[in-house]
Amino acid sequence: MENFLLIKSKIKDKTLINKKRGHIANKSVELFVKKGYHQTTVREIAKASGMSMGALYDYISTKEDILFLVCDHIHSTVNNKLKSSFTGEKNSLQYLKDAIKEYYTIIDEIQDYMLLLYQETKSLNKNARKYIFNAELELTIIFENILKQCIREKTISLKNKDTTLVAHNIMVTGQMWAFRRWAISRDISLKIYIERQTEMIFKGII
């Protein structure tokens, strides 16, 4: 499902809608991280986007629509960056190792955005939350599919029924760097964190 189906717009050109909404999301996420979603006004978002209030409301109907665009933008950024890392000829085990490293690195790069995503998803309506949760599951499925390929190539000793749980575990340990970085980063660097988490994951499946 494309996000323009969930948000009403006065504009009919879908390409233009996505372009403008992407721009609005980019500018809004910076404000939300700096000031907080509830403290940021629509007028401030319009100004940051270089748009009048009227022009902004051509593409959205409510402030909640903007929050949804921001949440969708964050997930799309992670999804696209992760998929773009799958290059070159590698065996499935190396793909898994590289995917974990890339995912954790992406989380580090947008850690404030991830905190915003998990703090404010509750402010979305039921349909928007469902969309965002499905986007989260799409990321999990990327790791699940790599794990299943590892099973087919017999490079890991894991049962198919356990791939979903392991994939979720990879996701959560990656997100933990954003949620607990204030404590973890006192003792270890991101590089060491990735190495140790990867080692622990691999010990459970190899």
trRosetta pair geometry for C-beta under 8 A, 3 or more apart (Angstrom, degrees):
i j d omega theta_ij theta_ji phi_ij phi_ji
1 5 5.7 -102 -173 54 94 137
1 6 7.3 74 147 -40 122 105
1 131 6.4 -96 81 -121 128 106
2 5 5.5 103 70 -8 73 101
2 14 7.8 37 125 -164 156 121
2 18 7.7 -60 -177 -85 121 119
3 6 5.7 -59 -162 35 53 109
3 7 6.5 15 153 6 81 112
3 18 7.9 117 56 -110 100 85
3 21 7.2 -166 97 135 125 154
3 68 7.1 162 -157 137 117 107
3 69 6.7 117 156 -105 150 67
3 72 5.0 46 -84 -154 144 171
3 131 7.3 111 -106 167 77 150
4 7 6.2 -74 -140 55 39 90
4 9 6.5 -39 -157 -2 98 135
4 14 6.1 -177 60 -138 166 85
4 17 5.0 65 -111 129 138 142
4 18 6.6 -82 -44 -66 123 79
4 21 7.3 -164 -82 -7 89 158
6 68 6.8 -125 111 159 130 152
6 127 6.2 -177 -137 127 112 117
6 128 6.1 126 168 -90 142 77
6 131 6.2 -55 -63 -45 159 159
7 21 7.7 131 73 -117 150 143
7 59 7.9 25 131 156 128 61
7 60 6.0 -42 -178 -122 129 67
7 61 6.7 -170 -167 8 79 96
7 65 4.7 101 -130 -145 121 114
7 68 6.8 178 -65 80 119 138
7 69 7.4 3 -43 -60 161 98
8 61 4.9 43 59 -44 105 130
9 12 7.9 176 103 -67 104 32
9 17 5.5 65 148 -123 176 122
9 58 6.8 43 -166 150 80 56
9 59 5.4 1 -127 -137 109 39
9 60 7.4 -7 -94 -62 81 28
10 57 7.7 48 -3 125 124 68
10 58 4.6 -84 52 -148 114 68
10 59 7.8 -75 34 -55 79 34
11 16 5.9 -108 163 97 139 117
11 17 5.4 173 92 -77 118 89
11 20 7.6 80 34 31 165 147
11 58 5.5 67 -35 155 100 102
11 59 6.3 -4 14 -89 125 71
13 16 3.9 48 98 19 118 115
13 17 6.4 172 91 -20 60 83
14 17 5.3 -49 -145 32 34 118
14 18 6.4 30 159 -16 66 103
15 18 6.2 -58 -152 37 28 105
15 19 6.4 28 152 -19 63 110
16 19 5.6 -56 -145 37 32 114
16 20 6.1 25 161 -13 68 110
17 20 6.3 -64 -147 41 23 103
17 21 5.9 16 160 -13 64 115
17 59 6.3 159 -141 -134 71 94
18 21 5.8 -58 -136 43 27 108
18 22 6.1 35 159 -26 63 106
19 22 5.9 -56 -153 31 24 113
19 23 6.7 23 150 -16 60 105
20 23 5.6 -54 -153 35 35 112
20 24 6.3 35 150 -19 67 105
20 59 5.1 -132 112 -96 127 154
21 24 5.4 -49 -143 37 37 114
21 25 6.2 41 154 -22 66 104
21 59 5.6 -167 -72 171 83 126
21 60 7.5 121 -112 -58 96 96
21 69 5.3 -132 180 -133 100 135
22 25 5.7 -53 -147 35 29 113
22 26 6.5 34 153 -23 63 104
22 73 6.9 136 -135 -109 62 112
23 26 5.8 -52 -150 31 30 114
23 27 6.6 20 157 -9 63 108
23 49 6.2 104 130 -149 97 97
24 27 6.2 -64 -151 42 29 104
24 28 5.9 27 156 -21 67 115
24 45 7.0 47 -162 168 89 109
24 49 5.2 5 -107 -111 66 143
24 51 7.7 -27 -91 11 97 145
24 56 7.0 122 -114 -139 128 90
24 59 6.6 179 -23 99 151 142
24 60 7.2 -167 147 -26 166 128
24 66 6.4 -105 149 -127 116 94
24 69 6.2 17 94 118 105 158
25 28 5.7 -59 -138 39 27 111
25 29 6.2 31 164 -26 65 105
25 66 7.5 180 -93 -164 60 67
25 69 4.2 -129 -82 139 105 102
25 70 5.1 174 -149 -86 84 51
25 72 7.3 -87 -118 68 150 88
25 73 3.8 155 155 -47 142 149
26 29 6.4 -54 -149 26 22 107
26 30 7.4 20 154 -15 55 104
26 73 7.0 -154 -62 -167 56 153
27 30 6.2 -58 -163 30 34 112
27 31 6.9 27 148 -12 66 108
27 45 6.7 123 111 -157 108 68
27 48 4.2 158 175 127 119 108
27 49 4.6 -174 53 -78 159 71
28 31 5.7 -62 -155 40 39 109
28 32 6.0 37 153 -22 74 108
28 40 7.5 124 -156 137 77 154
28 45 5.2 17 -98 -132 92 113
28 48 7.3 146 -72 83 45 136
28 49 7.6 3 -46 -60 81 111
28 66 5.2 -165 -127 174 162 112
28 67 7.9 -132 151 -80 138 41
28 69 7.0 80 46 84 147 110
28 70 5.2 -108 100 -74 116 117
29 32 5.6 -52 -141 37 33 113
29 33 6.2 34 159 -19 65 105
29 70 4.8 153 -78 -143 87 107
29 73 6.5 -121 -46 86 136 136
29 74 7.1 146 -119 -62 141 97
29 113 6.0 13 -177 -117 126 104
29 116 7.0 144 -152 89 83 162
30 33 6.1 -55 -148 36 26 108
30 34 6.3 18 155 -12 62 114
30 48 7.3 -166 69 -175 115 146
31 34 5.8 -64 -145 43 29 107
31 35 5.7 -22 175 25 70 113
31 40 4.7 104 142 -126 114 140
31 44 6.0 144 -145 127 148 117
31 45 6.3 -132 40 -89 160 73
31 48 6.0 -139 -50 -21 126 167
32 35 7.0 -71 -121 58 18 76
32 36 6.6 -8 -164 178 55 11
32 37 4.9 19 -139 -78 104 67
32 40 5.8 -81 -85 -3 57 151
32 67 7.6 122 -103 -112 147 78
32 70 6.2 55 6 -156 156 166
32 116 5.5 90 125 -150 116 140
32 120 7.4 -57 -175 -19 131 164
33 112 4.7 65 -148 144 127 121
33 113 6.5 -52 -77 -79 127 57
33 116 5.6 -80 -86 -55 75 138
35 39 4.6 -131 156 93 97 113
35 40 4.8 123 84 -67 126 87
35 44 7.9 -4 32 125 162 163
36 39 4.3 65 69 19 104 109
36 40 6.6 -174 82 -18 50 88
37 40 6.1 -65 -150 29 25 109
37 67 5.8 46 -145 -103 131 117
37 116 7.3 129 -45 -160 104 99
37 120 4.9 102 -17 -117 153 144
37 123 6.6 -175 115 36 153 167
38 123 8.0 -153 -66 -108 92 151
40 44 5.6 -118 -166 72 77 134
40 45 6.5 79 155 -52 112 95
41 44 4.7 102 59 2 80 100
41 45 7.2 -142 101 -3 48 85
42 45 5.4 -52 -151 36 39 115
42 46 6.3 43 150 -22 69 102
42 53 7.0 76 126 -131 106 96
42 56 7.0 158 175 117 99 149
42 63 5.3 -112 -69 -88 104 98
42 66 7.4 171 -114 -12 83 150
43 46 5.7 -50 -148 33 32 113
43 47 6.4 32 153 -18 63 105
43 53 6.4 -27 -105 -84 70 112
44 47 5.7 -53 -148 37 31 112
44 48 6.3 30 155 -17 65 108
45 48 5.8 -56 -145 39 30 109
45 49 6.1 22 156 -14 65 113
45 56 6.9 112 106 -143 99 149
45 63 8.0 153 5 -128 150 85
45 66 6.1 -17 -158 -147 165 160
46 49 5.8 -65 -146 43 27 107
46 51 5.0 -99 -159 82 75 84
46 52 6.4 -7 178 158 127 14
46 53 5.1 -50 -92 -83 170 54
46 55 7.6 124 -148 64 106 89
46 56 4.4 -94 -103 -36 98 146
47 50 7.7 35 178 -70 30 29
49 56 6.5 110 67 -98 144 107
51 55 4.3 -130 -171 89 102 120
51 56 4.8 129 111 -60 130 83
52 55 4.6 94 51 7 81 102
52 56 6.9 -141 91 -7 42 86
53 56 5.7 -54 -150 34 31 114
53 57 6.4 22 156 -12 65 109
54 57 6.0 -63 -150 41 29 105
54 58 7.1 45 147 -35 61 94
55 58 5.6 -38 -162 8 39 118
55 59 7.9 16 152 -3 60 101
56 59 6.5 -75 -172 40 38 98
56 60 6.6 -30 158 38 76 103
57 60 6.4 -79 -122 69 42 67
57 61 7.1 68 -155 -112 81 32
60 65 3.9 167 -157 99 106 138
60 66 5.8 26 -145 -57 169 76
60 69 7.3 -83 -90 -24 126 135
61 65 5.6 115 43 -34 68 146
62 65 5.0 122 59 -9 68 96
62 66 7.8 -126 105 0 53 81
63 66 5.6 -48 -164 28 46 114
63 67 6.9 47 142 -18 69 99
64 67 5.4 -49 -152 33 42 114
64 68 6.5 46 149 -21 68 101
64 123 6.8 -149 -122 139 93 93
64 124 6.4 135 -172 -118 103 55
64 125 6.8 70 157 -20 146 93
64 128 7.4 -171 156 6 105 168
65 68 5.6 -53 -154 34 33 114
65 69 6.5 36 149 -20 65 103
66 69 5.5 -50 -150 34 35 114
66 70 6.5 38 150 -21 65 103
67 70 5.6 -53 -151 34 33 114
67 71 6.4 33 152 -17 66 104
67 120 6.0 -121 -161 147 123 127
67 123 6.0 -52 149 94 166 119
67 124 6.3 -151 107 -77 117 88
68 71 5.7 -55 -148 37 32 110
68 72 6.1 30 154 -16 66 109
68 124 5.7 105 -84 -121 89 119
68 128 4.5 -87 -110 -152 124 131
68 131 7.6 45 -160 71 110 133
68 132 7.5 -129 -142 -53 73 115
69 72 5.7 -56 -145 41 29 111
69 73 6.0 36 153 -26 64 108
70 73 5.5 -52 -146 33 29 116
70 74 6.6 31 154 -21 63 102
70 116 7.3 -66 143 130 127 129
70 117 8.0 -152 125 -90 91 74
71 74 5.9 -51 -152 30 31 111
71 75 6.7 25 154 -11 63 106
71 117 5.5 119 -126 -131 80 85
71 120 7.4 -141 -71 92 112 101
71 121 6.1 109 -122 -97 144 82
71 124 7.0 -56 8 -55 158 142
71 128 7.8 98 59 164 141 104
71 132 5.0 -26 144 -111 131 132
72 75 6.0 -58 -150 40 32 108
72 76 6.1 32 154 -20 67 110
72 131 7.3 -20 -89 130 106 119
72 132 6.9 -108 -73 -94 65 84
72 135 6.8 -178 -125 -63 63 165
73 76 5.8 -56 -143 38 28 112
73 77 6.3 34 156 -25 63 105
74 77 5.8 -53 -151 30 29 113
74 78 6.7 24 154 -13 63 105
74 110 6.7 163 -145 157 92 141
74 113 4.9 179 -117 157 119 117
74 114 7.0 160 -178 -82 134 51
74 116 7.6 -176 -69 77 154 105
74 117 5.1 -129 88 -74 161 128
75 78 5.9 -56 -150 38 33 108
75 79 6.0 33 154 -20 67 111
75 117 7.7 127 -50 -135 82 144
75 132 6.7 -178 -32 -146 146 72
75 135 4.0 46 162 146 159 133
75 136 6.8 -92 -118 -65 126 58
75 138 7.9 85 172 55 118 116
75 139 7.2 -123 -156 -38 90 122
76 79 5.6 -56 -142 40 30 113
76 80 6.0 26 162 -17 66 110
76 135 7.6 -58 -54 -156 62 133
77 80 6.2 -59 -144 38 23 105
77 81 6.2 18 160 -14 61 113
77 106 7.8 168 129 -170 89 117
77 110 6.6 115 109 -66 138 164
77 113 7.9 -2 58 124 146 160
78 81 6.1 -62 -146 41 26 107
78 82 6.1 23 159 -19 64 112
78 103 7.6 51 -170 -138 102 76
78 106 5.5 121 -128 143 76 140
78 107 7.8 41 -119 -71 119 64
78 110 7.3 -119 -70 51 92 145
78 139 6.3 -2 117 -104 120 136
79 82 6.0 -61 -147 37 23 109
79 83 6.3 15 160 -12 63 111
79 135 7.3 -94 -46 -172 136 92
79 138 6.5 7 -111 110 129 119
79 139 6.0 -113 -88 -83 83 89
79 142 7.9 176 -135 -43 74 142
80 83 6.0 -59 -144 40 28 106
80 84 6.2 28 158 -22 64 110
81 84 5.8 -57 -146 35 28 112
81 85 7.0 35 154 -29 60 102
81 102 7.2 -171 137 167 90 107
81 106 5.1 143 100 -108 141 131
82 85 6.0 -55 -163 20 33 114
82 86 7.9 35 146 -26 60 96
82 99 6.7 54 -166 -151 98 85
82 102 5.9 134 -124 117 63 119
82 103 5.8 31 -108 -85 116 81
82 106 6.5 -71 -63 -15 83 159
82 139 7.0 97 29 -137 163 91
82 142 6.2 69 130 144 134 169
83 86 6.0 -46 -167 13 45 114
83 142 7.2 -116 -77 -122 81 137
84 87 7.5 -4 166 -34 51 108
85 98 6.4 -170 149 145 116 106
85 99 6.8 149 93 -103 127 57
85 102 4.2 -23 -87 -117 176 163
86 95 6.6 36 -128 -145 91 107
86 99 7.3 17 -78 -84 91 99
90 94 4.0 -118 -178 87 117 123
90 95 5.2 148 97 -55 122 78
90 98 7.0 7 148 1 175 140
91 94 5.2 92 56 11 71 102
91 95 7.2 -130 102 -7 37 91
91 153 6.6 167 -171 161 99 161
91 155 6.6 134 149 -75 121 157
92 95 5.3 -52 -149 34 37 117
92 96 6.4 41 152 -23 67 101
92 146 6.3 162 -168 -170 90 72
92 149 4.2 -164 -123 117 138 104
92 150 4.4 -163 122 -78 125 63
92 152 7.7 115 -33 57 165 90
92 153 5.0 163 19 20 129 144
92 155 5.9 170 69 31 102 141
93 96 5.6 -48 -152 31 33 113
93 97 6.6 32 151 -16 63 104
93 150 5.7 95 -74 -121 67 110
93 153 7.6 -124 -27 90 88 133
93 155 4.3 -120 -50 147 117 145
93 156 7.0 153 -98 -45 99 95
94 97 5.6 -51 -146 38 36 112
94 98 6.1 32 155 -16 67 108
95 98 5.9 -58 -143 42 27 107
95 99 6.0 30 156 -24 65 109
95 146 5.5 -147 113 -142 111 117
95 149 7.5 -4 64 84 141 139
96 99 5.8 -54 -143 34 27 111
96 100 6.5 29 157 -19 62 104
96 143 7.6 82 -134 -147 83 77
96 146 4.9 153 -86 144 80 126
96 147 6.8 87 -108 -76 128 60
96 150 6.0 5 -38 -59 140 135
97 100 6.0 -55 -153 33 28 110
97 101 6.6 26 152 -15 63 108
97 198 6.1 66 -137 -159 79 132
97 202 7.7 16 -89 -72 96 127
98 101 5.6 -56 -149 39 34 112
98 102 6.1 32 154 -19 68 108
99 102 5.7 -55 -142 39 30 110
99 103 6.1 31 157 -21 65 108
99 142 7.0 -167 -163 137 138 109
99 143 6.5 171 127 -99 137 78
99 146 5.9 -141 13 -49 159 170
100 103 5.9 -56 -145 36 27 110
100 104 6.3 21 160 -13 63 109
100 143 7.9 75 -75 -117 75 117
100 170 6.0 -103 -109 -153 96 116
100 174 7.5 -148 -157 -74 67 112
100 194 7.1 142 129 -160 94 91
100 197 7.4 -162 172 107 125 105
100 198 5.3 136 109 -99 147 98
100 201 6.9 -168 -113 48 155 160
101 104 6.2 -61 -148 40 26 106
101 105 6.2 26 155 -20 63 112
101 194 5.4 69 -118 -175 72 137
101 198 7.1 0 -61 -69 81 139
102 105 5.7 -58 -147 37 29 113
102 106 6.3 32 154 -22 65 105
103 106 5.7 -53 -149 33 30 112
103 107 6.5 33 151 -20 64 104
103 139 8.0 120 -128 -177 123 112
103 143 7.9 -13 -45 -68 159 117
103 170 7.2 64 75 153 156 103
103 171 7.8 -87 168 -107 146 53
103 174 5.0 -51 129 -121 107 154
104 107 5.5 -49 -150 33 34 115
104 108 6.6 39 150 -21 63 102
104 173 7.9 -35 -93 115 112 84
104 174 4.8 -129 -88 -127 69 89
104 177 6.1 93 -157 -7 89 154
104 190 7.1 161 141 -173 107 97
104 193 7.1 -169 179 108 139 105
104 194 4.9 167 86 -100 153 99
104 197 7.2 144 -88 64 150 145
105 108 5.6 -51 -154 32 34 114
105 109 6.6 34 149 -21 65 105
105 190 7.2 96 -104 158 63 133
105 194 7.4 11 -53 -82 80 144
106 109 5.6 -55 -151 34 34 113
106 110 6.5 -11 164 18 68 106
107 110 6.8 -81 -143 57 25 78
107 111 6.1 59 156 -86 66 75
107 114 6.1 18 -148 -43 79 158
107 174 5.0 163 -27 163 152 92
107 175 6.3 -140 -135 -93 140 41
107 177 5.4 105 113 66 128 118
107 178 5.3 -112 174 -40 101 109
108 111 5.9 -9 -145 -45 28 111
108 177 6.1 -51 -74 135 79 136
108 178 7.7 -150 -87 -73 37 78
108 181 8.0 127 -119 -102 75 142
108 190 5.2 22 -96 -122 153 145
110 113 4.1 -38 174 39 97 123
110 114 6.0 108 114 -29 86 89
111 114 5.6 -51 -148 32 35 113
111 115 6.6 38 154 -19 65 101
111 177 7.0 -100 -106 116 119 86
111 178 4.0 -175 -145 -121 85 90
111 181 6.2 0 -161 -9 154 154
112 115 5.7 -50 -153 33 35 113
112 116 6.5 38 149 -20 64 104
113 116 5.5 -53 -152 35 35 115
113 117 6.4 42 149 -26 66 103
114 117 5.4 -48 -149 29 34 117
114 118 6.6 19 159 -7 65 105
114 175 6.4 -163 174 -137 138 85
114 178 4.3 -25 80 -172 136 171
114 179 7.9 -94 118 -50 115 74
115 118 6.3 -65 -149 43 29 99
115 119 6.0 25 156 -18 66 115
115 178 5.9 -153 -51 158 83 111
115 179 7.1 146 -97 -93 87 60
116 119 5.8 -63 -141 40 26 109
116 120 5.9 -12 174 10 66 120
117 120 6.9 -83 -141 48 14 88
117 121 6.2 32 168 -48 60 103
117 132 7.8 -177 -167 -170 99 130
118 121 6.3 -24 -127 2 28 114
118 175 7.8 98 -49 -170 146 130
118 179 7.7 -28 60 -84 157 110
119 122 7.9 -74 156 19 34 102
120 123 5.0 -34 -171 17 74 120
120 124 7.7 84 141 -28 74 87
121 124 5.8 -42 -170 12 50 116
121 129 6.0 101 168 -123 92 87
121 132 5.7 -155 -136 106 114 155
122 129 7.7 40 -109 -104 29 128
124 128 3.8 -118 177 96 120 121
124 129 4.8 158 89 -58 113 77
124 132 6.8 112 45 -1 166 137
125 128 5.1 85 55 15 73 106
125 129 7.0 -139 95 -9 32 92
126 129 5.9 -58 -147 36 27 110
126 130 6.4 28 155 -21 63 106
127 130 5.7 -53 -150 33 32 114
127 131 6.6 35 151 -21 64 104
128 131 5.6 -51 -152 32 34 115
128 132 6.5 30 152 -15 66 105
129 132 5.8 -58 -149 39 33 108
129 133 6.1 34 153 -20 68 107
130 133 5.7 -54 -144 37 30 111
130 134 6.3 33 155 -20 63 106
131 134 5.8 -57 -153 35 28 112
131 135 6.6 31 149 -22 63 104
132 135 5.5 -49 -150 31 35 115
132 136 6.7 40 149 -21 64 101
133 136 5.5 -49 -154 32 36 115
133 137 6.6 37 147 -19 65 102
134 137 5.4 -50 -149 35 37 113
134 138 6.6 47 149 -28 64 98
135 138 5.5 -44 -154 24 35 118
135 139 7.3 37 149 -17 60 97
136 139 5.9 -52 -162 30 37 111
136 140 6.8 36 144 -17 65 105
136 171 7.8 93 -179 -168 90 148
137 140 5.3 -52 -150 36 41 115
137 141 6.3 47 150 -26 69 101
138 141 5.6 -49 -148 30 32 115
138 142 7.2 46 148 -29 59 93
139 142 5.8 -41 -163 14 38 116
139 143 7.7 26 148 -5 62 98
139 171 6.6 109 114 -111 110 120
140 143 6.1 -60 -165 39 41 104
140 144 6.2 42 143 -22 72 110
140 164 7.5 46 153 -153 119 69
140 167 4.9 101 -176 137 80 115
140 168 5.9 14 -139 -81 128 63
140 171 5.4 -42 -95 -45 86 145
141 144 5.0 -53 -141 39 39 118
141 145 6.1 43 158 -24 70 101
141 167 7.3 56 -85 171 19 158
142 145 6.2 -56 -154 32 24 109
142 146 6.8 22 150 -16 60 105
143 146 5.6 -53 -149 35 37 111
143 147 6.3 39 152 -20 67 105
143 166 7.7 -138 139 111 115 81
143 167 4.0 151 94 -136 109 91
143 170 5.0 -167 -156 65 162 147
143 171 7.0 -148 14 -47 149 87
144 147 5.7 -55 -151 36 31 113
144 148 6.5 32 152 -19 65 105
144 163 4.9 98 -150 141 79 107
144 164 5.7 16 -113 -93 128 53
144 166 8.0 133 -103 71 65 85
144 167 4.0 -39 -63 -57 77 157
145 148 5.6 -51 -147 35 33 112
145 149 6.5 36 152 -20 64 102
146 149 5.6 -53 -152 34 34 113
146 150 6.6 39 147 -22 64 102
147 150 5.5 -50 -152 32 35 115
147 151 6.7 38 148 -21 64 100
147 156 7.1 -62 -154 58 73 154
147 158 6.5 -57 -178 88 107 151
147 163 4.3 163 101 -140 132 102
147 166 5.9 133 -114 85 157 128
147 167 6.2 -120 -2 -63 139 94
147 205 7.5 -91 -139 -152 105 153
148 151 5.4 -47 -152 31 37 115
148 152 6.6 39 149 -19 65 101
148 160 6.5 49 -117 -126 92 87
148 163 5.6 17 -60 -120 80 165
149 152 5.5 -50 -150 35 36 113
149 153 6.3 23 154 -7 67 108
150 153 5.9 -64 -145 47 30 102
150 155 4.8 -89 -160 63 82 101
150 156 4.4 33 141 9 122 115
150 158 7.3 42 97 37 115 120
150 205 7.7 43 118 150 147 129
151 154 7.2 28 -179 -78 33 39
151 156 6.3 -57 -75 65 58 95
151 158 5.9 -95 -84 72 104 87
151 159 7.9 75 -124 -144 137 13
151 160 6.2 151 139 -76 174 74
151 163 7.3 -81 -25 -74 136 123
155 206 7.7 -36 148 -114 66 95
156 205 4.4 -7 -165 149 123 100
156 206 5.5 -75 -123 -86 72 62
157 205 6.7 168 56 174 58 48
157 206 6.5 95 16 -152 88 20
158 162 5.5 -122 -174 77 94 118
158 163 6.6 105 136 -76 126 72
158 166 6.6 -27 -149 -23 148 157
158 205 4.6 -14 -56 -146 121 95
159 162 4.9 83 64 6 83 105
159 163 7.9 -124 99 -30 48 77
160 163 5.8 -30 -160 -10 42 116
161 164 7.9 -48 174 18 39 100
162 165 5.4 -56 -163 42 63 113
162 166 5.9 59 143 -21 85 105
163 166 5.8 -59 -146 41 32 108
163 167 6.0 36 155 -24 67 108
164 167 5.7 -56 -148 35 29 113
164 168 6.5 29 154 -18 64 105
165 168 5.8 -54 -150 36 31 111
165 169 6.4 35 149 -23 64 105
166 169 5.4 -52 -150 33 35 117
166 170 6.6 40 150 -22 65 99
166 201 7.3 107 -166 -158 99 96
166 204 7.3 -179 -116 106 111 123
166 205 6.3 64 -132 -74 152 130
167 170 5.7 -49 -154 30 33 113
167 171 6.7 35 148 -18 63 104
168 171 5.5 -53 -152 36 36 115
168 172 6.2 31 154 -18 69 107
169 172 5.9 -54 -143 38 30 108
169 173 6.3 25 160 -14 65 108
169 201 7.0 159 114 -114 116 99
170 173 6.2 -59 -145 39 26 105
170 174 6.4 28 155 -20 61 109
170 201 6.4 56 -89 -121 87 146
171 174 5.9 -63 -157 35 28 112
171 175 6.4 19 154 -13 66 110
172 175 5.7 -57 -145 41 33 108
172 176 6.3 47 151 -36 65 99
173 176 5.3 -37 -147 17 35 122
173 177 7.8 49 153 -26 54 87
173 197 5.0 155 155 -154 135 131
173 201 7.5 -142 38 -63 159 114
174 177 6.3 -45 -176 12 39 111
174 197 7.9 144 -70 142 56 160
175 178 5.6 -52 -166 34 53 110
175 179 6.1 38 144 -12 80 110
176 179 5.6 -62 -137 48 38 104
176 180 5.2 -11 177 22 78 115
176 184 7.6 89 138 -34 94 153
177 180 7.1 -61 -111 57 15 78
177 181 5.5 46 170 -74 55 98
177 184 6.8 -96 -124 72 57 150
177 190 7.0 65 -156 -123 138 87
177 193 6.1 109 -103 144 114 152
178 181 6.1 -18 -130 -20 17 117
180 183 5.3 -50 179 45 84 104
180 184 5.1 75 120 -19 96 111
181 184 5.7 -63 -122 50 34 101
181 185 4.9 28 -178 -20 75 118
182 185 7.1 -21 -100 33 8 105
182 186 7.9 19 150 -32 41 101
183 186 6.2 -50 -171 8 35 115
184 187 6.7 -79 -171 42 41 95
184 188 6.4 -46 168 50 80 94
184 193 6.5 65 156 -102 128 130
185 188 7.2 -90 -121 70 33 53
185 189 7.4 47 -142 -115 74 32
185 190 7.7 -2 -109 -55 98 71
188 192 4.2 -116 -171 87 108 128
188 193 5.4 136 114 -58 120 79
188 196 7.4 -26 -177 4 164 139
189 192 4.9 96 53 11 76 98
189 193 6.9 -132 99 -7 40 90
190 193 5.4 -56 -147 36 33 116
190 194 6.3 34 156 -21 67 103
191 194 6.0 -55 -153 33 27 109
191 195 6.5 25 152 -17 62 108
192 195 5.6 -55 -147 38 34 113
192 196 6.1 27 159 -15 69 108
193 196 6.2 -60 -145 40 25 104
193 197 6.1 19 161 -13 64 112
194 197 6.1 -60 -141 41 25 105
194 198 6.0 25 160 -19 64 112
195 198 6.0 -59 -147 38 24 110
195 199 6.3 26 155 -21 62 109
196 199 5.6 -52 -147 35 31 114
196 200 6.4 29 156 -17 64 105
197 200 5.8 -54 -149 37 32 110
197 201 6.3 33 153 -20 65 106
198 201 5.7 -54 -147 37 31 112
198 202 6.1 27 157 -16 66 110
199 202 5.9 -59 -144 40 27 108
199 203 6.4 34 155 -27 63 104
200 203 5.7 -48 -147 27 31 115
200 204 7.0 25 156 -15 60 105
201 204 6.2 -67 -164 35 31 107
201 205 6.7 -7 156 7 67 115
202 205 6.2 -78 -143 50 34 92
202 206 5.1 3 175 0 79 122
203 206 6.9 -55 -108 44 19 91
